[in-house]
Amino acid sequence: MVDGTTIRLLSSEIVLLGVLAFLFLAGTFVRRAHGWWPVFTALAFAALLAIYGFVDRRFADFQISDSQGIVLNGPLVVDLFGLLLRQFALVIGLLLALLCWRRHEEELTSERMGMIVALVIGLLIVARANDLVLMFVGLETVSIPTYVLMFLGRRDRGSAESTMKYFFLSVFSSALVLYGFSFLFGLGGSTQLVGAGGIQEGVARAVAGSPASPLVPLALILLLGGLGFKITAVPFHFYAPDVYQGTTNSNAGLLSVAPKIAGFLALIRVYVAIVPERYDLGWQLPLGIAVLTMTLGNVCALWQRDLRRMLAYSSIAHSGYMLMGIASTVAAARSGGIAAVIFYLIAYSLTSLAVFGAFAFLESQDRPLQRLEDLSGLGKSNPLVATAIAVSMFSFAGIPILAGFWGKFGLFTSVLQAAQGAQGNASWFLFLAIAGAVNAAIAAAYYLRLISTMYFQEARGNLPLGGGLGPFATMLASTILIVGIGLFPGITMQRARLADESLPQPSSGTRMRAEHPPAQPGFQDLSRADEGSR
């Protein structure tokens, strides 16, 4: 039921809708394109402070003191999971706005900025949606601006082809998601995921009460299929290498981050919540897809010489790692898999933006950055940018003291915890952990190859550095955050663990979460210094 409280909970989205309307309307009267970037940045920072300081934060104090940690209000759920991911979505929006700040692209500037604001609104909705209809609206509010931003990239034939591929396949994936939602509605007679009585009401309760129904596996497969496209999971990954190669570096950075965040938020909000207890297919599906996804992504990336194709396959592999956390959570809720996925999603997103920000800064209209050989000698010609790229590659590879290392550590820990908690299925999760470790070793090969190209090969000419200040700021800010989170992981781990605990859980059965779960190495022990803040 929508009431005044629901409207107040949507204040964040309403603020950003006002920014969106201003950008679109004022853009029709102002011709000076460059002036829009500082205007948008100022508006976005103002919205960020307003949302955190006056809207979301006042609910955070109540949630922490509340026994259940969640507040349900019709189509919305207010919890620490939504609070953390909404704040992160705003930071990602700011970084994407800077990434798209290109000094040689002066047309349709306000439209570009407006689409980024719309995309952020979609992420905010998905993070807090407690209704299937609202969840679908949020996912489409992420997808539609992505189509427009891809079209506003390069105007050549290759870019148009990649945009059309992404558009038609994305529409197909949306149909799969909607079809899966229709089965859930048929099972539960409601579009609300969790009712006022917690997990005992809503779609989740209806699905848990009819695990033998043939509609349950069908709904789960359709959901994983539709959302698998957004997170580039095998076998729904095939579009990614061609689309990344055909578009610009800034658009590739957008594709590597925004749809993946939306897809995993929807997986956590919908898939994890509705899988019935003691339902083996629920964890078998993501486990099998995780192994296939990270293996295919890493092996195919080894053969790539095109930078964006290589990072496309890398993005596929990282989705496989995060699916490990989804599988471990569905099998054993005490594993800390969701906390690990949150941490890894933050680390991966910042690392991707750092890489593509550096690539966008290095290229120009006259000399695009395309091949691996284009980075030859960058360590000598531009050591700052080379250092940022090297730090990002090390983070992707999971080298210690960087954010990516702690992300992988948390995921592997959750899988081992699931092996202890999954009754009679420990061998499957031990196999998953071994597969993940082997894939991490394979991935290090092509990440280190890129670093060696920058530092140990002779330059083929100086790159023009035509990207401008925006991509450089994205690269620099993201790199600083990667190093900062790596040096002080306890703060982010603590927030991720509290977000995990705030999610609704079954009240009985094998997936029951204890009020105070056992210690999770990497997410409780390392963040103990922050425990007093709860």
C-alpha positions in Angstrom: 0.0 0.0 0.0 1.4 3.4 -1.0 0.9 6.1 1.7 2.7 9.2 2.9 5.5 7.1 4.5 6.1 5.5 1.2 6.4 8.9 -0.5 8.8 10.1 2.2 10.9 6.9 1.7 11.1 7.8 -2.0 12.5 11.3 -1.2 15.9 10.4 -2.6 14.5 9.4 -5.9 12.3 12.5 -6.0 15.3 14.8 -5.4 17.1 13.1 -8.3 14.0 13.3 -10.5 14.1 17.1 -10.0 17.8 17.2 -11.0 16.8 15.1 -14.1 14.0 17.4 -15.1 16.2 20.5 -14.7 19.0 19.0 -16.9 16.6 18.0 -19.7 14.6 21.3 -19.7 17.4 23.7 -19.1 19.5 21.9 -21.7 17.2 23.0 -24.5 18.0 26.7 -23.8 21.8 26.6 -23.0 24.1 25.9 -25.9 27.4 26.0 -24.0 28.0 22.3 -23.5 31.1 22.4 -21.2 29.2 24.4 -18.6 26.9 21.4 -17.9 29.6 19.2 -16.3 30.4 21.4 -13.3 26.6 22.2 -12.9 25.7 18.5 -12.9 28.6 17.6 -10.5 27.5 20.3 -8.1 23.9 19.1 -8.2 24.9 15.5 -7.8 27.0 16.3 -4.7 24.1 18.3 -3.3 21.8 15.4 -3.9 24.3 13.0 -2.3 24.6 15.1 0.9 20.8 15.6 1.1 20.0 11.9 0.6 22.6 10.7 3.1 22.2 13.5 5.7 18.4 14.1 5.7 16.7 11.1 4.2 18.4 7.7 4.5 20.5 8.4 7.6 17.6 9.0 10.0 16.3 5.5 9.1 19.7 3.9 9.6 19.8 4.7 13.4 16.3 3.2 13.8 17.3 0.1 11.8 20.4 -0.5 13.9 18.4 -0.3 17.1 15.5 -2.3 15.7 15.5 -6.0 16.7 14.8 -7.3 13.2 16.9 -4.6 11.4 14.2 -4.0 8.7 11.2 -1.8 8.2 8.6 -2.8 5.7 6.3 -0.4 4.0 4.4 -1.8 1.1 6.5 -2.0 -2.0 9.7 -0.8 -0.1 11.9 -2.4 2.4 14.2 -0.2 4.6 17.2 -2.0 5.9 21.0 -1.6 6.2 21.5 -3.6 3.0 19.5 -1.0 1.0 21.1 1.9 2.8 24.7 0.8 2.1 24.0 -0.1 -1.6 22.1 3.1 -2.2 25.0 5.2 -0.9 27.3 3.2 -3.1 25.1 3.7 -6.1 25.3 7.5 -5.6 29.1 7.3 -5.5 29.1 5.2 -8.7 26.8 7.8 -10.3 29.3 10.6 -9.6 32.2 8.5 -10.9 30.3 7.6 -14.1 29.4 11.3 -14.6 33.1 12.2 -14.4 34.0 9.3 -16.7 31.7 10.6 -19.4 33.0 14.1 -19.1 34.8 14.3 -22.5 36.0 17.6 -23.8 35.7 16.6 -27.5 32.0 15.5 -27.1 30.0 18.7 -27.0 26.7 17.6 -28.3 23.8 16.4 -26.2 25.7 17.0 -23.0 22.6 17.6 -20.8 21.0 14.4 -22.2 24.1 12.4 -21.3 24.0 13.7 -17.7 20.3 13.2 -17.5 20.6 9.5 -18.5 23.3 9.0 -15.8 20.9 10.5 -13.2 18.1 8.2 -14.4 20.4 5.2 -14.2 21.2 6.1 -10.6 17.5 6.4 -9.8 17.0 2.9 -11.1 19.8 1.5 -8.9 18.3 3.3 -5.8 14.9 1.6 -6.6 16.4 -1.9 -7.0 18.3 -1.6 -3.8 15.1 -1.0 -1.8 12.4 -2.8 -3.8 10.1 -5.2 -2.0 7.7 -5.7 -4.8 8.1 -7.6 -8.1 6.6 -4.7 -10.2 8.7 -2.1 -8.5 11.8 -4.3 -9.0 11.1 -4.7 -12.7 10.6 -0.9 -13.0 13.9 -0.3 -11.3 15.8 -2.8 -13.5 14.3 -1.1 -16.7 15.2 2.3 -15.3 18.8 1.1 -15.4 18.6 -0.6 -18.8 16.9 2.1 -20.8 19.4 5.0 -20.0 22.1 2.5 -20.8 20.8 2.1 -24.4 20.7 5.8 -24.8 24.2 6.4 -23.5 25.6 3.7 -25.8 23.9 5.3 -28.7 25.4 8.7 -27.8 28.9 7.2 -28.0 30.7 6.9 -31.2 28.6 7.3 -34.4 30.5 4.7 -36.5 29.1 1.4 -37.8 30.8 -0.7 -35.2 29.3 1.3 -32.3 25.8 1.2 -33.9 26.1 -2.6 -34.3 27.2 -3.1 -30.7 24.4 -0.9 -29.4 21.7 -2.8 -31.4 23.1 -6.2 -30.1 22.9 -5.0 -26.6 19.4 -3.5 -27.0 17.7 -6.5 -28.5 19.3 -9.0 -26.2 18.6 -6.8 -23.2 14.9 -6.7 -24.2 14.9 -10.5 -24.4 16.5 -10.8 -20.9 13.8 -8.4 -19.5 11.2 -10.6 -21.0 12.7 -13.6 -19.2 12.7 -11.7 -15.9 9.1 -10.6 -16.3 8.1 -14.2 -17.2 9.8 -15.5 -14.1 8.0 -12.8 -12.0 4.7 -13.9 -13.5 5.3 -17.5 -12.2 6.1 -16.1 -8.7 2.9 -14.1 -8.8 1.0 -17.2 -9.8 2.5 -19.1 -6.9 2.0 -16.4 -4.2 -1.0 -14.5 -5.4 0.9 -11.3 -4.6 3.7 -9.2 -6.0 5.1 -8.4 -2.5 8.3 -10.4 -1.8 8.2 -10.2 2.0 5.0 -9.3 3.9 4.3 -7.4 7.1 4.9 -10.6 9.0 8.4 -11.0 7.7 9.4 -14.1 5.7 6.2 -15.8 6.9 4.2 -13.7 4.4 4.5 -12.7 0.8 5.9 -14.4 -2.3 8.8 -15.9 -0.4 6.4 -17.7 2.0 4.2 -19.0 -0.9 7.2 -20.4 -2.7 8.6 -22.0 0.4 5.2 -23.7 1.0 5.1 -25.3 -2.4 8.6 -26.6 -3.2 7.2 -29.5 -5.2 5.4 -27.3 -7.7 6.9 -27.4 -11.2 6.6 -23.7 -11.3 9.3 -23.2 -8.7 12.3 -24.5 -10.7 10.9 -22.8 -13.8 10.7 -19.5 -12.1 14.2 -19.9 -10.7 15.7 -20.8 -14.1 13.9 -17.8 -15.8 15.2 -15.4 -13.1 18.8 -16.7 -13.4 18.5 -16.5 -17.1 17.2 -12.9 -17.3 19.4 -11.6 -14.5 22.3 -13.6 -15.9 22.3 -11.4 -18.9 22.7 -8.3 -16.8 25.6 -9.8 -14.8 27.2 -11.5 -18.0 27.0 -15.0 -16.6 27.5 -18.0 -18.9 25.6 -18.9 -21.1 24.2 -15.4 -21.3 27.6 -13.7 -21.7 28.0 -14.0 -25.5 27.1 -10.4 -26.3 29.7 -8.8 -23.9 33.0 -9.1 -25.9 31.5 -7.7 -29.1 29.6 -4.9 -27.4 32.6 -3.9 -25.3 34.9 -3.9 -28.4 32.4 -1.9 -30.5 31.7 0.9 -28.0 33.8 3.6 -26.3 36.0 3.1 -23.2 33.6 5.3 -21.2 30.6 3.3 -22.3 32.5 0.0 -21.6 33.1 1.2 -18.1 29.4 2.0 -17.7 28.4 -1.5 -19.0 30.9 -3.2 -16.7 29.5 -1.6 -13.6 25.8 -0.4 -13.7 24.0 -3.5 -15.1 26.1 -5.8 -12.9 25.2 -3.9 -9.7 21.5 -3.9 -10.6 21.6 -7.6 -11.5 23.3 -8.7 -8.3 21.0 -6.5 -6.2 18.0 -8.1 -7.8 19.5 -11.6 -7.3 19.9 -10.9 -3.6 16.5 -9.3 -3.1 14.5 -11.8 -5.2 16.4 -15.1 -5.8 18.0 -15.5 -2.4 14.8 -14.6 -0.6 12.5 -17.0 -2.5 14.6 -20.2 -2.7 12.8 -22.7 -0.5 14.7 -24.3 2.4 16.3 -27.7 1.7 15.9 -27.0 -2.0 19.0 -28.4 -3.7 18.3 -26.9 -7.1 18.5 -23.4 -5.5 22.2 -23.6 -4.8 23.1 -26.1 -7.6 22.1 -23.6 -10.3 24.3 -20.7 -9.2 27.1 -23.1 -8.3 27.2 -24.7 -11.7 26.9 -21.3 -13.5 29.7 -19.8 -11.3 32.2 -22.5 -12.3 31.3 -22.2 -16.0 31.3 -18.4 -15.9 34.7 -17.9 -14.2 36.4 -20.6 -16.2 35.2 -19.5 -19.6 35.8 -15.8 -18.8 39.4 -16.4 -17.7 40.4 -18.9 -20.3 39.0 -16.7 -23.2 40.7 -13.6 -21.8 44.1 -15.3 -22.1 43.9 -15.2 -25.9 42.7 -11.6 -26.3 44.9 -8.7 -27.7 42.1 -6.2 -27.8 41.9 -4.4 -24.5 38.2 -4.0 -24.2 37.5 -7.7 -25.3 40.0 -8.8 -22.6 38.3 -6.8 -19.9 34.9 -8.0 -21.2 35.9 -11.6 -20.5 37.4 -10.5 -17.2 34.1 -9.0 -16.3 32.4 -12.3 -17.1 34.9 -14.1 -14.8 34.3 -11.7 -11.9 30.5 -12.5 -12.1 31.4 -16.1 -11.6 33.3 -15.3 -8.5 30.4 -13.3 -7.1 28.0 -16.2 -7.9 30.1 -18.3 -5.5 28.7 -16.1 -2.7 25.2 -16.5 -3.9 25.5 -20.3 -4.0 27.0 -20.5 -0.5 24.3 -18.3 0.9 21.4 -20.3 -0.5 23.0 -23.5 0.8 23.9 -22.2 4.2 22.8 -18.8 5.4 25.5 -18.5 8.0 28.2 -18.6 5.5 28.4 -14.8 5.1 28.1 -15.1 1.3 26.0 -12.0 0.8 28.5 -9.9 2.8 31.3 -11.2 0.6 29.3 -10.4 -2.5 28.7 -6.9 -1.3 32.3 -6.3 -0.6 33.5 -7.8 -3.9 30.9 -5.9 -5.9 32.2 -2.6 -4.4 35.9 -3.6 -5.0 35.1 -4.8 -8.6 33.1 -1.7 -9.5 35.8 0.7 -8.3 38.5 -1.2 -10.0 36.7 -1.3 -13.3 36.1 2.4 -13.2 39.7 3.0 -12.5 40.8 1.0 -15.5 38.3 2.4 -18.0 38.9 5.9 -16.6 42.6 5.5 -17.4 41.8 4.2 -20.9 39.4 7.0 -21.6 42.0 9.5 -20.5 44.7 8.0 -22.7 42.7 8.0 -26.0 41.6 10.7 -28.3 39.4 11.0 -31.4 42.5 10.8 -33.6 44.1 7.9 -31.9 41.8 5.5 -30.0 43.2 3.1 -27.4 42.3 -0.3 -28.7 45.1 -2.9 -28.7 47.3 -4.2 -25.9 50.3 -3.0 -27.7 49.0 0.6 -27.5 50.1 0.6 -23.8 53.7 -0.3 -24.6 56.1 1.9 -22.7 53.4 3.7 -20.7 55.4 3.2 -17.5 58.0 5.6 -18.8 55.9 8.0 -20.8 53.1 8.4 -18.1 54.1 6.7 -14.9 51.0 8.1 -12.9 48.5 6.5 -15.3 50.5 3.3 -15.6 50.6 3.1 -11.8 46.8 3.4 -11.6 46.3 0.7 -14.3 48.8 -1.6 -12.5 47.1 -1.1 -9.2 43.8 -2.0 -10.8 45.2 -5.1 -12.4 46.7 -6.2 -9.1 43.4 -5.7 -7.4 41.6 -7.7 -10.1 44.1 -10.5 -9.6 43.6 -10.5 -5.9 47.1 -9.3 -4.8 47.3 -8.6 -1.0 46.7 -5.2 0.5 44.3 -4.2 -2.3 40.5 -4.3 -2.2 40.3 -7.2 -4.7 42.4 -9.5 -2.4 39.9 -9.0 0.5 37.0 -9.5 -1.9 38.3 -12.9 -3.0 39.3 -13.8 0.6 35.7 -13.2 1.7 34.2 -15.2 -1.1 36.4 -18.2 -0.6 35.8 -18.0 3.1 32.0 -18.1 2.6 32.4 -21.1 0.3 34.4 -23.0 3.0 31.8 -22.0 5.6 29.1 -23.3 3.3 31.0 -26.6 3.0 30.7 -27.0 6.7 27.0 -26.0 6.9 25.7 -27.7 3.8 24.5 -31.1 5.0 25.9 -33.9 2.8 27.1 -31.4 0.1 30.5 -30.4 1.4 32.3 -31.9 -1.6 30.5 -29.6 -4.1 31.6 -26.5 -2.2 35.2 -27.8 -1.8 35.2 -28.3 -5.6 33.9 -24.8 -6.0 36.6 -23.4 -3.8 39.3 -25.3 -5.8 37.8 -24.1 -9.1 37.9 -20.5 -7.9 41.5 -20.8 -6.8 42.6 -22.3 -10.1 40.7 -19.5 -12.0 42.3 -16.8 -9.9 45.7 -18.2 -10.9 44.7 -18.3 -14.6 43.5 -14.7 -14.4 46.8 -13.4 -13.0 48.5 -14.4 -16.2 46.7 -11.9 -18.5 46.6 -9.2 -15.8 50.4 -9.4 -15.4 50.8 -9.5 -19.2 49.2 -6.1 -19.4 51.5 -4.8 -16.7 54.6 -6.2 -18.4 53.5 -4.5 -21.6 53.4 -1.1 -19.9 56.8 -1.5 -18.1 58.9 -3.8 -20.2 58.1 -3.0 -23.8 59.3 -0.1 -25.9 56.9 2.7 -26.5 55.4 3.0 -30.0 54.8 6.7 -29.7 53.4 8.9 -27.0 49.6 8.6 -26.4 47.8 11.9 -26.9 46.0 12.1 -23.4 42.9 13.5 -25.1 40.3 12.3 -22.6 40.2 15.4 -20.4 39.9 16.0 -16.7 36.8 13.9 -16.1 38.2 10.4 -16.9 41.4 11.4 -15.1 39.5 12.3 -11.9 37.5 9.0 -12.2 40.8 7.0 -12.5 42.5 8.9 -9.6 39.5 8.7 -7.2 38.8 5.1 -7.9 42.4 4.1 -7.4 42.6 5.9 -4.1 39.5 4.1 -2.9 40.9 0.7 -4.0 44.1 1.3 -2.0 42.2 2.8 0.9 39.8 -0.1 1.2 42.6 -2.6 0.8 44.6 -1.0 3.6 41.6 -0.5 5.9 39.2 -3.3 5.0 37.5 -3.6 8.4 35.3 -0.6 7.9 33.7 -1.9 4.6 33.6 -5.5 5.9 31.7 -4.4 9.0 29.1 -2.5 6.9 28.8 -5.4 4.5 28.2 -7.9 7.4 25.6 -5.6 9.0 23.9 -5.3 5.6 23.9 -9.1 5.3 22.4 -9.6 8.7 19.6 -7.1 8.0 18.2 -9.1 5.1 15.0 -11.1 5.9 15.8 -14.8 6.7 13.7 -17.9 7.2 12.6 -18.5 10.8 13.4 -22.2 10.8 15.2 -24.8 8.8 18.7 -25.3 7.4 19.0 -21.7 6.2 18.1 -20.2 9.5 20.4 -17.5 10.7 21.4 -17.4 14.3 20.9 -14.1 16.2 24.7 -14.0 16.6 26.2 -16.1 13.9 29.6 -17.8 14.4 32.7 -15.9 13.6 33.3 -15.5 9.9 37.0 -15.1 9.1 37.6 -12.0 7.1 34.3 -10.3 7.8 33.9 -10.4 11.6 37.4 -10.9 13.0 38.9 -8.2 10.7 36.2 -5.7 11.5 36.0 -6.2 15.2 37.3 -2.7 15.8 34.1 -1.3 14.4 31.8 -3.6 16.4 31.0 -1.0 18.9 29.3 1.2 16.3 26.4 -1.2 16.1 
